[in-house]
Amino acid sequence: MGVRQNEKTGHWEVDFRDQHRKRIQKTFKRKKDADDYYEESHRAARQGRFIRPSDKTIGDVADQWIERKRSLKTYAFKTLQNWQIHIDNYIKAQYDTEKGRFCLGNLRIQAATIKDMEDASLLWVAQTSANQAKMVLKTASAIFAMAQRQGILEPNGVNVAHAAERPKVAIEDEDDGELLPEDVWTEEDMAKLVSATEPGTLERILIWLGGFCGLRIGEILGFSWPAIDLKAANPKVSVLRSLVSAKTEESDFPGYGETGRTLKHPKSKKSRRSIDAPRELVHDLRLWKLKCPQGRPQEWPKGDPLAKQIVMATIEGKPLQTSAAQDMLDGACERAEVPRRTLHRLRHTFASLLLQRGEALIDVSRLLGHRDIGITAKVYAHFIERRTTAVQDLASSVLGRTK
């Protein structure tokens, strides 16, 4: 065993046994390539870390992974459905890039790199949201971990999906650059989105609070019933709390492991604001309140009392996850046949439509709760109407001098 030349073909053949005494054979056209492969592979076999070459793609292993999860019959249907969406709509999806067509699922899993995973995550962010891209990377990491356990990848090697940098989830408008019209929905789009949802549902309330009141994601998910008086003649949406991540021992809503979620007071005085509630929102809130799940006091004996009065609540009375809210918006976009965008773009659409209608910049800034009007001016500069006669005055002045 070793490296020898095939007399008939002239090719160089590598022949050795791995750490499991399984015979490994591989052919090369050049002797140097054969020698290099034999040296590295034989050394790895002696050290017990040789991995048999495989043509399996990331998509192939992903299919095996989800089938195994189904066969265990221990996961909720919704969980399995979300994993399948991650595989079908992201990992195995085809994308047009400047370098041509790209599909992560078509890459040979043994050849995948951290850069491949990070490039794919950027495509996912453009398709949906940074938060969703992070969830897909988490699923991909589990797929690669299974490949390591099965010996397709080196067990102690780097899990490239886990090592890939996670996309940043923007939580403040100051993190955003200047927006353009193609970055937000139009009035017609917003009308279609509302029509694509049922009255008195979380989907429609999500669109009202983000797209017609300008609330941030955390403010929407932390919105509680005391934040609006549905019996008032002119109800207002008050920003009392925002839902944020926190350590489990400090959280109102314990999660998994060391991370939970909790309600926090707005971070600045300007974030503590009230917005006139659209009549349509008030109507839908009244319908939803009749069936809204209530928080269970025995589950949260301590913490913020508003934790038991969340509007955007699951069947358990807990606030929606950001990913679940994004899924709701994605579903509405698909039914309405409008572009899919992130939850944060609802807030951007609210501000841009007001500015296009001639609302004063200072008033829009107040409604958004910006700490500085300069942030509003920077992000929405394209939508601020500029009424000036400077160009005409310049021409008239110059021409007047020549007479």
N, C-alpha and C positions, 0 to 999 in steps of 0.2 A: 504494500500500500504506500501511497505517496503521490508523486507526480510522474506521469509517463506519457509518451507521445504515441498516439494511435497511428500505426504504420499505414493504414488505408486512407484515412482522412487527413492526416498531418496535424490534427488538433491535439491539444494537451488536456489530459484527463486527470482530475484530482480524485483520489480514492482514500477514504479513511473512516474510522468509526467514532461516533460521538460519545458523550459521557454515559449514554444509555446503551452502548454497544450496538447502536443502529448504524448501518452502513450508509455513508454519504458519498455520492458521486456527482461530479460537476465537470463540464467541458468548457475549455477556453480556446480561442484562436491563437493567443499569444502565450508563450511560456512564462513571461514575467507576470502576467495576470494570474496564471495558474499557481505560480510560486507564492505570490502575495496572498492569494486566497487560502492556500493550504497552510501557510505559516500562521495567519491570523485565526483561521477556523480551528486548526489543530491545537493551538494554544488555548483558545476558548473552551474546547472540549476537555482539555486536561484540567482546566479550572472549573469545569462544571457549568459553564454559562453559554455553551454553543446553542444557537437557535437554528433549526432547520429552515432553509429558505422556503418562503410561501408566496404564492401569487394571490392570496386572498386580499380583497380590497376592504377599505373601511366600511363600505356599504354591505359587503358580505358578512362581516363580523357584526355589524349593527343589526342585521336581520336575525342572526343567531342569538344575539343578546336579547332582543325583544321577545323572541319565541321562548327563550328560557324563562324570562320574567312571567310570561303568560302561563307557562306550564306549572309554575310554582303555585298559582291560584291563591296567592296571599295579598295581591295588590288590588287596590280599588280600580274600578273600570275607568274613572276619570284620569287616574295616574297613568295607566297603560295607554290611554288615548293621547295624553299629552306627550308621552315618550314617542309614540308612533308619529305624531305631528312633527316632533323634532327631527326624526329620521327622514320622513318623506318630504317635508317642506323646506328643510334646511340642509341636513347632512348630505342627502342624495339629490338635492336640487341642482339644476344647471343654471349657471350665471354667465352673462356676457361681460367680459372685462376687456381692458385695453390690449391685453396679451392673448385674447381669444376666449374660447369657452372654458369654464372652470367648474368642476364638480368634485367636492371633497370626497364624496362617496366612491368615486372611481379611482382614487389614489390607492396604490398598494400599501397596506397598513404598515409593513416593515420599512417602507421608504418615507413615511410621513414625518414631517418636521414641525417644530414649534412655529416656524414662520408660516407653514401651510395652515395651521390652526388659527393663527392670528389674522392671516389674510381672509380666511373664511368668516371669522367673526365680524370683520369690517363689512363684508357683504351682507351678513345677517342684520347688522345694525341698520344699514341702508334700507333693508327690506321691511324691518319691523321696529325694533327698539333695542337699546343697549341692555335693558333688563332681560328681554327675551333672548338676546344673543348669549348672555351669561348663563341662562338656563340651558340653552342648547350645548354650550361648552361643558356644562356639568354632566349632561347626558353622554356627550362624547367621551368625557373622562372616565365614566363608568364602563363604556364600551371598550376603551383601551385597557382598563384594569382587568376586564375579563380576558382579553387577549394575552395579557401578561400571565394570568393564572393558568391559562391553557397552553402556555409555552409557545404561542405564536410570536410573542415579543419577549424580550429578556425580562424575567421576573423582577430583577433589581434595577432595571434600567429606568430611564426617564419616561414618565407618562406625558407625552407631548401635549395632550389636550389639557391636562391638569396644570402643566407648566406655562401654558399660553397666558399672556396678559389679558385680564378681563377688561371689557370695554367700560369706560367710565359712564355712570348714570348721572346725567346733569340734574341737579336738584334746584338750581337757582338760575334765573334768567341772565345773570351777569356772566354765567359760563358760556352763554351762546353768542355767536357772532351775529352780524347783521342779517336779518331775514329778508327773503325775496318773496314775491307773490306765489311762486311755485312751491314754497315751503309750507304754505298754509292752505286751508280750505276756503272756498268762496262761499258767498251767501247761499247760492244755489246748492252747493255741496252740503252745507249745514242743514238746509231744509230737507234734503234727501236723507241725511243721517237721522234726523228726528223721526221722519216718516217710516224709516226702516226698523224702528223700535216700537214696542208695545207700550201703551199708557200705563203708568204706575209700576214700571219695572226699573231695576237697577241700571239697566243699559241706558234708558232714556234719562234718568236722573244724573248719571255720569256725564252725559253730553250737556245737560243743562248747567251743571255746576262748573264744568271745565270750559265749555264753549260759549256760555252765555253769562257766566258770573266771574270767570277768570281765575278760579281757584287753582292752586298748585296741587300736584298729585297727593302729597301728604295731607293737605288740607281737605281734599275730597274724601280720602279714606278715613280721616279722623273726624269728619262732619257728624255732629250728633243732633238729636231732636231738640235739646234746649237752645241750639244755635239759630233756631228760626221759630217765630210765633205764628203758627198757621192760622190763628184766629184774628190776627191783627188786620186792620183795614189796609195797611200797606206793609206787608211782611218784608223783613230784611234778612239776608243771609249774613250771619256774623261768623267771623273766623275766630273760634275760641281755642281750638287745639289743632295740632298737626301730628299725624302718625309717623313715627320714626323707629329705626332699629335700636335695640338696646340689649344689654346683657340680660339673660333669663331672670336672674334674681332681682333685677330692677324693672322688669317689664310688666305692663298691664295684661299683655297677652303672651304667655310663655310659648315658645316655639320649639324647635328641635335643637338638641345640643346646647350650646352656650348662647344662642341668639334668640331673642324674642322681639316683640314690638311694644311700644308704649306711646301714650299721648303726651305731647309737650305743648306748653304755651308758645304762641308765636315768638320768634326770636327777636323781633324788634317792634317798637310802637307802631310803625307804619304797617306792619304785617297784621296788626290787630285792627281789622277794618270791618265795615258793614257795607253790603252791596244790595241795592234794590232787587228783590226777588221777582223774576218774571212770573206773571200770572200762571203760565203753563207749568212752571216748575212747582208752584204751590199746589196746583191741582194734582200733579203726579205724586207729590210727597204725601198728600192726604190719602190717595189710593194706596200707596206703598205702606203707610203707617198701619193700615188695617191688617196687613199680613207680615210685617217686618219681624223677624225673629228677635227675641229679647236676650240680652246677656244673662247668663246664669250666675247669680250672686255667689253660689257655693264654689264656683271655679275661680273667682277672683275676689277673695275676701278682703284684700287690701288694694290700694291704688286709687286712681282717679275715678270718681263716681260716674263721670261721663262714659267710662268704658262699658257700662251696661246699657248705654243708650245710643249706640252707633247706628247711623242710618244705612251706610253701605255694608250691611251685615250678611254673613253667611247663614246657613241653616242653624249653625251652632251659636249664633249671636256674636261671632267674632268678626272683626273687619276683614274685608276682602284683601287678598294678596295683590300686589301690584300686577303680577303676571296674569291673574284672573281678570282684573279690570282691563288690562290690555287685550286679552282674548275677547272680552265683550265688545270692545271698540273695533277690533279686527273683524268680528262677525258682522257688526253693523255696517262697516265699510264695504264688506263683500256684498251684503244684501242691497246696499244703496248704490253699488257700482261707482264708488268714489275712491280716490287714492288712499291706500293704507298709510297711516302715520302714527306717531307715538302719542301717548296720552298728553304729554307736555305740549304738543302742537294744538290741542284744544285751547289752552290758555293763550298761546300765540295768536290763534285765529280770532279769539275774542278781542284782543288788543288791536290787531290789524284792521278788523272790520270797523271798530269804533273810530279809529284814526281816519280811515277812508271815508267815513260819514261826517268828518269834520269836527269830531270831539277834540277838545283842547288837550295838548300833551300832558299838562299838569294834572288834569282830571283822570286821564287814563292811567298815569303813573300811580295816582292815589288808589284807584280801583284795583290795580295789580298788587299794591302793597310794596312797591319798590322803595328801598331806603334812600335812593337818590334818583332824581329825575334824569340824570345823565345816563343811567342804565337804560331807561325807557327810550331815550333819544338815540342811543347807540344801536339797540336791538331792532327798533322799528323805524329807523331813519328813512327807509324806502317808502313807508306808508304815510309819512308826514307831508301834508300838502304845503307846498311853498308858493306863496303868492308874492311875486315880486315883479317890478317893472324895470329892474336894474339893466337888463340886456337892452331893452328898447331905449331907456334913458341914455345908456352909453352911446348907442348908435346916433341918437338924435343930437347929443352933445358934440360928438366928433364931427358929424356932418355940419352942425351949426357953426363950427369954427372955420369951416372952409368957405363959407359964403361971404 
